[in-house]
């Protein structure tokens, strides 16, 4: 390395290194501007550094809907390794009618690939929202619901996790910084083998972060409260009685106590505390479920509820 | 003079009504006759397509498609960034570092998924099956009507 380049390196590092931590892009560009003015950087070198600094600043919020879609597909595929899908076409068709009719009333009705729903062959009481709108519900969770209105409450909660991109927010920043740096240097054409391998590693890590949050560590209590509150608004907009959210949580609380707190209890605040928090805003409305909704729920989910 | 002021005001209002060009950021966007997900579909737009958008109203943009069709698109389907389809053209290359331009297919993409599939790390067969569960607005409207759910309010 020539002394000129070495000096340029020190100057640029001293100007930009603190900024990598404070995340101040405007100042970092000024830094490279100074280095350029001092004649130690060519304009293309400065542009390249600015681009990498910008890449470091990127967060999960900068993932495009298209990238969210590919993450969500891999998350769902990984969840299936532990929770196998339930191959029950009539039940899955009903679940999609209910779920997609609710998603139409979400604040985010459009995702890159749309909302799709699937039952999982597990007695565990659980539900997962993969980024982008792939929503998975266990047989155990369906059994907590006495009617369509309560199942709608479960799905509304999961749709709101997608709407608020809670899954993406669980990806570790370090991985994203690495990924965005690779992406920033990626050429417009197909990625080279090394770039693709490195990006795939970060992708796998990101997917694991989301799966870990969905299945083991759980979202933050605040995120759960936000999803609950948004779900109540969504149910109201879609015409479902919001009290179903409270009754579903109460029933889940009973069931979770019976099963010793597996699944949902592991990743969510207690169903009882969630029901208590919602009672003031969500209680009231229809006391008796609509007979048509009750009937179609029972018909579609008969086989699921019966297998105990 | 009054006519002149009125003309200027009219021009300003017309300008305000047009938010300008926006890009479709979902794979299959549906332009609807009314600002509702349950509204009938008047046109389909694809990822990266440009539309002319008017003023946002309660989450919906009035839009005009490239072939002149008008209707409504939900804001979640649109991006203010120009989305450049990956073609290896100079346009695409220029988009790499711009804040105003997003390059389709960049980053975590189909190529990454293909690599994972080829390595046998993930089985996507059920992901593909569940992604095929799609319903039209008419089927959803029927499901809602039969279930005595009040229709259409967003």
Interface residues (C-beta under 8 A of the other chain):
Chain A: X47 X51 X54 X63 X64 X65 X66 X67 X69 X70 X71 X73 X74 X76 X77 X78 X80 X81 X85 X92 X93 X96 X97 X98 X100 X101 X104 X105 X107 X108 X109 X110 X111 X112 X113 X114 X116 X117 X118 X134 X148 X179 X180 X183 X184 X186 X187 X188 X189 X190 X191 X196 X197 X199 X200 X203 X204 X206 X237 X238 X239 X240 X290 X292 X293 X296
Chain B: X25 X26 X27 X28 X29 X37 X38 X47 X59 X74 X76 X77 X86 X88 X89 X92 X93 X95 X96 X97 X102 X103 X104 X105 X106 X107 X108 X109 X110 X111 X112 X113 X115 X116 X121 X122 X123 X124 X126 X127 X129 X130 X131 X133 X134 X135 X137 X139 X140 X143 X144 X146 X147 X148 X149 X150 X151 X153 X154
